[in-house]
Amino acid sequence: MFPFLSSFNHQITRLNILGLIFNRNSSENDQEKTAGSDELLCRFVVDGSGNNIGETIAFDKDIVIIKAGARFLGVPLKHIEDQETTILVKGLIDYQKAYELGEKWRSAALEKND
């Protein structure tokens, strides 16, 4: 009945498909940025002086969880640098904040397992 509607619907469908493709790709990139990489797990973590801090055990969004003795520390992913054999924490570590982030993750993990 209205030939221009057919062309209009076709273009809308193409836009929807392109939107889905771009959204999927951007969410995959966001996921890579926030989740980190499995390659960073089970790696020893050192500070700028080379002192051993602990071992990476998990990710919580953009926070790397480090097992440091009996404690859990949380360090933002942006402060982590992948060295070939270890993980380097760039800059000074605010241990009080790192401990709070680690304990928040630990509490949530325990609740999830109950």
SERO-4910 file (N, C-alpha, C, O; in steps of 0.05 Angstrom, whole numbers):
BEGIN
 pado doro    nc1    nc2    nc3   cac1   cac2   cac3    cc1    cc2    cc3    oc1    oc2    oc3
  Met    A     16    -24      0      0      0      0     17     25      0     13     43    -16
  Phe    A     37     27     19     56     49     19     84     38     14     97     28     33
  Pro    A     94     41    -10    120     29    -17    143     40      0    162     26      5
  Phe    A    141     65      8    163     77     24    166     64     51    188     64     63
  Leu    A    144     52     62    145     39     88    163     14     87    177      7    106
  Ser    A    162     -1     65    178    -24     62    208    -17     63    223    -31     77
  Ser    A    216      3     49    243     12     49    251     22     77    273     17     87
  Phe    A    233     37     90    238     47    117    241     24    137    260     25    153
  Asn    A    224      4    136    226    -19    154    253    -34    150    265    -43    169
  His    A    261    -36    124    286    -49    118    310    -35    131    328    -47    142
  Gln    A    310     -8    129    332      8    140    331      6    171    353      5    183
  Ile    A    308      6    183    306      4    212    317    -23    221    332    -25    241
  Thr    A    311    -44    206    321    -71    213    351    -72    211    365    -83    229
  Arg    A    363    -59    190    392    -58    187    404    -43    211    425    -51    221
  Leu    A    392    -21    219    403     -5    241    401    -22    267    420    -21    283
  Asn    A    380    -36    271    377    -53    295    399    -74    296    411    -79    317
  Ile    A    404    -87    273    425   -108    272    452    -96    277    468   -107    293
  Leu    A    458    -73    265    484    -60    270    486    -52    299    508    -54    311
  Gly    A    465    -42    311    465    -34    339    471    -58    357    486    -55    376
  Leu    A    459    -81    351    464   -105    367    493   -114    364    506   -122    384
  Ile    A    505   -112    340    533   -120    336    551   -101    352    569   -111    366
  Phe    A    547    -75    350    564    -56    364    561    -58    394    581    -57    408
  Asn    A    536    -62    404    532    -65    433    546    -90    443    557    -90    464
  Arg    A    544   -112    428    556   -136    436    587   -133    438    599   -142    457
  Asn    A    598   -120    418    627   -116    418    636    -98    441    656   -103    454
  Ser    A    621    -77    446    629    -59    468    626    -72    495    642    -67    513
  Ser    A    605    -89    499    602   -102    524    624   -123    528    633   -128    551
  Glu    A    633   -136    506    656   -154    509    681   -139    517    696   -149    534
  Asn    A    686   -116    505    709   -100    513    707    -91    542    727    -92    556
  Asp    A    683    -82    550    679    -74    578    684    -97    597    697    -93    618
  Gln    A    675   -121    589    679   -144    606    708   -151    608    717   -158    630
  Glu    A    724   -148    586    752   -153    588    766   -133    607    784   -141    622
  Lys    A    757   -108    606    770    -88    623    763    -92    652    780    -88    669
  Thr    A    739   -100    658    731   -103    686    737   -130    698    743   -132    721
  Ala    A    735   -150    682    739   -177    693    769   -185    694    776   -204    707
  Gly    A    785   -171    679    813   -179    678    817   -203    661    801   -208    643
  Ser    A    837   -218    666    844   -241    650    851   -264    668    863   -261    689
  Asp    A    843   -289    660    850   -312    676    880   -315    677    891   -328    695
  Glu    A    894   -303    658    923   -304    659    935   -290    683    958   -295    691
  Leu    A    919   -272    695    929   -257    718    923   -272    744    932   -263    765
  Leu    A    908   -293    743    902   -308    768    925   -327    775    940   -336    758
  Cys    A    926   -332    801    947   -351    812    975   -341    805    992   -357    799
  Arg    A    979   -315    807   1005   -304    802   1014   -289    827    998   -277    841
  Phe    A   1040   -289    833   1050   -275    855   1050   -245    850   1054   -236    827
  Val    A   1044   -229    871   1041   -200    868   1064   -188    885   1069   -196    907
  Val    A   1077   -168    872   1099   -154    886   1094   -124    885   1079   -114    868
  Asp    A   1106   -109    904   1104    -80    903   1127    -69    887   1143    -85    876
  Gly    A   1130    -43    885   1150    -30    869   1179    -37    878   1197    -35    862
  Ser    A   1182    -45    903   1208    -52    913   1215    -81    910   1236    -90    917
  Gly    A   1196    -96    898   1200   -125    894   1191   -142    918   1196   -166    918
  Asn    A   1179   -130    938   1170   -145    962   1145   -161    955   1127   -150    942
  Asn    A   1145   -186    963   1122   -203    958   1098   -194    974   1100   -190    999
  Ile    A   1075   -190    961   1050   -182    975   1032   -206    979   1021   -209   1001
  Gly    A   1029   -222    959   1012   -245    960   1008   -258    933   1025   -256    916
  Glu    A    984   -269    929    978   -283    904    950   -275    895    931   -274    911
  Thr    A    947   -270    869    920   -263    858    903   -288    858    911   -310    850
  Ile    A    877   -285    868    859   -308    869    833   -303    856    819   -322    849
  Ala    A    825   -278    851    799   -272    840    797   -244    830    815   -227    834
  Phe    A    775   -238    815    769   -211    807    741   -205    817    723   -222    817
  Asp    A    737   -180    825    711   -170    833    707   -144    817    715   -122    826
  Lys    A    694   -147    794    691   -125    775    719   -115    767    734   -129    753
  Asp    A    727    -90    775    753    -80    768    773    -81    791    792    -66    791
  Ile    A    768    -99    810    785   -102    833    798   -130    831    785   -150    827
  Val    A    825   -130    835    839   -155    836    841   -164    866    849   -148    883
  Ile    A    833   -188    871    834   -198    899    860   -213    903    867   -231    887
  Ile    A    874   -206    923    900   -217    929    899   -231    957    890   -219    976
  Lys    A    907   -256    958    910   -270    983    937   -264    994    957   -271    983
  Ala    A    937   -250   1017    962   -242   1030    963   -253   1058    952   -242   1077
  Gly    A    975   -277   1061    975   -290   1087    946   -299   1093    933   -312   1078
  Ala    A    937   -290   1117    909   -297   1125    889   -275   1116    865   -278   1120
  Arg    A    899   -255   1103    882   -232   1095    877   -233   1065    891   -245   1049
  Phe    A    855   -218   1057    849   -214   1029    851   -184   1024    840   -168   1039
  Leu    A    865   -177   1002    868   -149    995    855   -145    968    855   -162    951
  Gly    A    843   -122    964    831   -114    938    846    -90    927    849    -69    940
  Val    A    856    -93    903    871    -71    890    858    -66    863    854    -85    847
  Pro    A    853    -41    856    841    -35    830    858    -45    807    883    -42    808
  Leu    A    845    -56    787    859    -67    764    877    -46    751    898    -53    739
  Lys    A    869    -21    752    885      0    738    913      4    752    930     17    741
  His    A    916     -7    777    941     -4    791    958    -29    789    979    -32    802
  Ile    A    949    -48    771    963    -73    768    977    -73    741    966    -65    720
  Glu    A   1002    -82    741   1017    -85    716   1027   -113    713   1040   -124    732
  Asp    A   1022   -126    691   1030   -153    686   1059   -154    678   1067   -145    657
  Gln    A   1076   -165    696   1104   -171    690   1103   -200    679   1083   -214    682
  Glu    A   1124   -209    668   1124   -236    656   1119   -258    676   1104   -277    671
  Thr    A   1131   -257    700   1128   -278    719   1112   -270    744   1102   -287    759
  Thr    A   1109   -244    748   1094   -234    771   1075   -212    763   1074   -204    740
  Ile    A   1060   -203    782   1042   -180    779   1053   -157    796   1059   -161    820
  Leu    A   1057   -134    784   1067   -111    799   1045    -92    806   1028    -85    789
  Val    A   1044    -84    831   1025    -63    840   1040    -36    837   1060    -32    849
  Lys    A   1029    -19    819   1042      6    813   1034     26    835   1011     27    844
  Gly    A   1053     42    844   1049     63    864   1047     52    892   1053     28    897
  Leu    A   1040     69    910   1037     61    939   1011     47    943    991     54    931
  Ile    A   1011     28    961    987     13    967    975     24    993    989     26   1014
  Asp    A    950     31    992    935     39   1016    925     13   1028    903      3   1021
  Tyr    A    940      1   1047    933    -25   1057    906    -26   1072    892    -46   1071
  Gln    A    899     -4   1085    873     -3   1098    850     -6   1078    831    -21   1082
  Lys    A    852     10   1057    831      9   1036    831    -18   1022    810    -30   1016
  Ala    A    856    -29   1016    858    -55   1003    846    -77   1020    833    -95   1010
  Tyr    A    851    -75   1047    839    -95   1065    809    -93   1065    795   -114   1065
  Glu    A    798    -69   1065    769    -65   1065    757    -77   1040    736    -91   1041
  Leu    A    769    -72   1017    759    -83    991    761   -113    991    743   -127    982
  Gly    A    783   -124   1002    786   -153   1003    766   -166   1021    755   -187   1015
  Glu    A    761   -154   1044    741   -165   1063    713   -163   1052    696   -181   1057
  Lys    A    707   -142   1038    681   -139   1025    677   -162   1005    655   -174   1005
  Trp    A    697   -169    989    696   -191    971    693   -217    986    676   -234    978
  Arg    A    709   -222   1007    708   -246   1022    680   -251   1034    669   -273   1033
  Ser    A    669   -230   1046    642   -232   1058    621   -239   1037    604   -257   1041
  Ala    A    623   -226   1014    603   -232    992    607   -261    982    587   -274    976
  Ala    A    632   -270    980    637   -297    970    627   -318    990    616   -338    982
  Leu    A    630   -312   1016    619   -331   1036    588   -332   1036    577   -354   1038
  Glu    A    576   -309   1033    547   -308   1031    536   -323   1006    516   -336   1007
  Lys    A    551   -320    985    543   -333    960    544   -364    962    528   -378    951
  Asn    A    564   -373    978    567   -402    981    548   -414   1002    546   -439   1003
  Asp    A    536   -398   1018    517   -409   1038    491   -417   1027    473   -426   1042
***
